[in-house]
């Protein structure tokens, strides 16, 4: 059933009317983006109001959020660094969902990608130039993530077993594997107290551009993200993938090979998450130790579904969530608010967005308008 | 290795640990089976378990009564699950996205409340959840018949669920899991049905959270659940979508976990810890399709998935 037929892919191509509609989608885009922005603002204001009601200083919180996210060039750099993995994992989740699959395993793919990048960068000879180290790290990271993701989609294609459960399990396997490796074969010589790997050579560290303001990693992340999204939105291949996501039977009848589209899109999804892992190693952590990769994959899911109607805004929402993440320590230090509230600030906007959308539907049904 | 492991398996300590560590997973697995049979993919399980673990400890710290702690854990399990049902179905976030939002949100909220209410940390000290009746004997009898009551409630829950799934309402519940179209044809409001199922699962997950924090860990931190909720989801698959199978799988996880603590020979424990997850993947690869699960699991109600 899911294998698709062997017909040549002559069917689905973007018809002229679709091209015309794509060109005139500006208004729709702006409206959806505005709804998202109001949801974000409402959620944050609600939380600040709540914190003020239980005795924290609202002005102190706002000042801490500002200082920690954009208040200094260091804060901007931290925000963008925090955003790098989120932008990429969000794109990974969105891409898989475009084909109708849930990639809950971006965390595992990110970890395997980071591990691969670290391993291959460390095993290159000393005289390798920095550019070569970075290239190898990024490529092997992406391949590592893709291979890890392929396990899940292969089980889905060949056995029909839920990719949701398998990607979840693969997260735990990746985590356990790395915990084991950094305490065993990959443990650094000098790491006596806490298990960790060797540092990557300083030549392999991703530079920070524009006078310490913009890390190279975020540029790579945003370019990769926008490239993938535009390709899926504007190409015949992308249209077929979205057809698979919307209606598998119809896509199959139109001659789309569902297994191929799933394999490829899920592998690229894993590659994006693996790339995130590589960039985290090369631009943020430099080695793997306990707790090196917090649940960026889950935050990616939040961002992907926040920007579901306007995928081109994924980098924007990723950076906003990164800003909140960077403000966490300042919020704790300056305003003495427990920094766990940052996690709530990062999650509430997407709930608020779906609430606003539900209210819009309710309103539309009340006035009897058909959408 | 063989001698050491043989010795480990023979000790009453080991079997005690299997029951203690497997208990919360088993309760969570019963909740997950109930949801799965009604077609709900219970991804939020990890968050619901975390919230009830937190409130169970909070209840004990506030009142000094284990009973109040368990009650509060159950209440928060139900509340979180109703919230989960609202955001997945009424707000149309779908089981996966809504569930994960609950998971992340619960980490944030409990982390915040922990610092807010218990700046010194929330710990119940020696007042563990333990057996409530006198010991019926020594040795292995003691191990199996002298545990905290939630272990035996698990068995009751399994029996009740097997009975329920055979009754009329149970049939409707299974229809919601097997064929949304048929269930709708029966004239059932599926949102309300799944909401009720989530509430019932909330009771079980509340007990699971309480068993975890009050009988196993004793101190709260936001990592307390440590994937046990997701493991329970996997137990549903390993157990062939039946309550008995899922509970057996859960105690097998408990056995692996106990082995890791009792016999950490040259780092072997950490590898054993990986084994269950790999086993789930292998099971999915080789046995999926032979034991057919409910057809509609993870498929959101019509028009209820994110778009």
Interface residues (C-beta under 8 A of the other chain):
Chain A: X54 X102 X104 X151 X155 X158 X159 X160 X161 X162 X164 X165 X166 X168 X169 X170 X172 X173 X176 X177 X179 X180 X183 X184 X295 X298 X299 X301 X302 X305 X308 X338 X340 X341 X342 X343 X344 X345 X346 X347 X348 X350 X351 X354 X355 X357 X358
Chain B: X41 X43 X87 X90 X91 X92 X93 X96 X97 X100 X101 X103 X104 X105 X107 X108 X109 X110 X111 X112 X114 X115 X116 X222 X227 X230 X233 X234 X237 X267 X270 X271 X273 X274 X277 X278 X280 X281 X284 X285 X288 X289 X297 X298 X306 X307
